[in-house]
Amino acid sequence: MARAVWKGTVIAESDHVETVEGNAYFPAAALHREYVRPSATHTTCPWKGVASYYDVIVNGETNRDAAWYYPTPSAAAANIKDHVAFWRGVAVEK
């Protein structure tokens, strides 16, 4: 089982992740939503589309924009629709 962990807290876990450009994308249903809140940040990837972000919050500490997802990915990235990836110190254990 793959897990995304920050500050000792599991943020997401799943038996299935999609790997794109070395990043593990967890199904949105695997996300423990009590540890995330939407961010106003958006970025654009030339081939995946526009990404939206979540802040990760554990025990009152905030890791800004530590999770991202593509609400409407391009056709080339259709496999990561409804999936979330992590960075900025969030460890992905497989």
Long-range contacts (C-beta under 8 A, 24 or more apart in sequence): 2-26, 2-92, 2-93, 2-94, 3-92, 3-93, 4-67, 4-86, 4-90, 4-91, 4-92, 4-93, 5-90, 5-91, 5-92, 5-93, 6-35, 6-56, 6-58, 6-63, 6-66, 6-86, 6-89, 6-90, 6-91, 7-58, 7-59, 7-61, 8-58, 9-35, 9-58, 9-59, 11-35, 11-36, 11-56, 11-58, 11-67, 11-86, 11-90, 12-84, 12-86, 17-83, 17-94, 18-79, 18-80, 18-83, 20-48, 20-77, 20-79, 20-80, 20-85, 23-85, 23-86, 23-87, 24-85, 24-86, 24-92, 24-94, 25-69, 25-80, 25-83, 25-84, 25-85, 26-83, 26-84, 26-85, 26-86, 27-82, 27-83, 27-84, 28-69, 28-82, 28-83, 28-84, 29-82, 30-84, 31-67, 31-84, 36-67, 39-64, 39-65, 41-65, 43-68, 45-70, 47-74, 47-76, 47-77, 48-73, 48-74, 48-76, 48-77, 48-80, 49-73, 49-74, 49-77, 54-84, 56-86, 56-90, 63-88, 63-89, 63-90, 64-88, 66-90
